[in-house]
Amino acid sequence: MSKTDLTQLHKALYTAQAQPALIFVPAGHYIAINGKGDPNGDLFADSTQALYTAAYSIKNVYKQSGQDFTVSKLEGTWWVTSDNYLEVPRDEWHWQLLIRMPDYVVSAVVQQTLKAAFLKKQLPLLQQVSLITLAEGKSVQIMHTGPYSEEPATLQLMEDFIKEEGLTRNGRHHEIYLSDPRKTAPAKMRTILRQPVK
């Protein structure tokens, strides 16, 4: 049985260079959970746990029917209610955590699987996970290497590129976490930063 690997299937979306570049991001299916607050806080950690529990539960259901897939990397979109996002306190950050799903994953199966997973695991946040479609279209993408705290310098490269190209932001800031912070030294962490534009 072959296993679907979305990072291999959509290579351009899961690779990036140290300089910003324009890409096109077609619509994709994701399981998602929304929250607000410091990414170092309990809600963020619990939401991440719920999302991964959901992803592996869905994977196991589809694997039994002969459609196995690799669970993709954690992603997140971020937004604030102020224009100057770099000055907003971390506890005011809004986020939506995402894990990409193959296109054959459907909402009815996801809902049924999450109900069963909740009964088994008793994780309340499983009840807030849903299947969504995200279509970002034209986007600027760049690789950030290093700790999350040093992202502003990489974000500035993106902002400069967007201005130089005569573009404007057109959606939420998007991050794809290629490294596991529990296993990777901060200096070697790799995060793809993406900004939809028009």
Rosetta blueprint (number, residue, H / E / L):
1 M L
2 S L
3 K L
4 T E
5 D L
6 L H
7 T H
8 Q H
9 L H
10 H L
11 K H
12 A H
13 L H
14 Y L
15 T L
16 A L
17 Q L
18 A L
19 Q L
20 P L
21 A E
22 L E
23 I E
24 F E
25 V E
26 P L
27 A L
28 G E
29 H E
30 Y E
31 I E
32 A E
33 I E
34 N E
35 G E
36 K E
37 G L
38 D L
39 P L
40 N L
41 G L
42 D H
43 L H
44 F H
45 A H
46 D H
47 S H
48 T H
49 Q H
50 A H
51 L H
52 Y H
53 T H
54 A H
55 A H
56 Y H
57 S H
58 I H
59 K H
60 N H
61 V H
62 Y H
63 K H
64 Q H
65 S L
66 G L
67 Q L
68 D L
69 F E
70 T L
71 V L
72 S L
73 K L
74 L E
75 E E
76 G E
77 T E
78 W E
79 W E
80 V L
81 T L
82 S L
83 D L
84 N L
85 Y H
86 L H
87 E H
88 V L
89 P L
90 R H
91 D H
92 E H
93 W L
94 H E
95 W E
96 Q E
97 L E
98 L E
99 I E
100 R E
101 M E
102 P L
103 D L
104 Y L
105 V L
106 V L
107 S H
108 A H
109 V H
110 V H
111 Q H
112 Q H
113 T H
114 L H
115 K H
116 A H
117 A H
118 F H
119 L H
120 K H
121 K H
122 Q L
123 L L
124 P H
125 L H
126 L H
127 Q H
128 Q H
129 V L
130 S E
131 L E
132 I E
133 T E
134 L E
135 A L
136 E L
137 G E
138 K E
139 S E
140 V E
141 Q E
142 I E
143 M E
144 H E
145 T E
146 G L
147 P L
148 Y H
149 S H
150 E H
151 E H
152 P H
153 A H
154 T H
155 L H
156 Q H
157 L H
158 M H
159 E H
160 D H
161 F H
162 I H
163 K H
164 E H
165 E L
166 G L
167 L L
168 T L
169 R E
170 N L
171 G L
172 R L
173 H E
174 H E
175 E E
176 I E
177 Y E
178 L L
179 S L
180 D L
181 P L
182 R L
183 K L
184 T L
185 A L
186 P H
187 A H
188 K H
189 M L
190 R E
191 T E
192 I E
193 L E
194 R E
195 Q E
196 P E
197 V E
198 K L
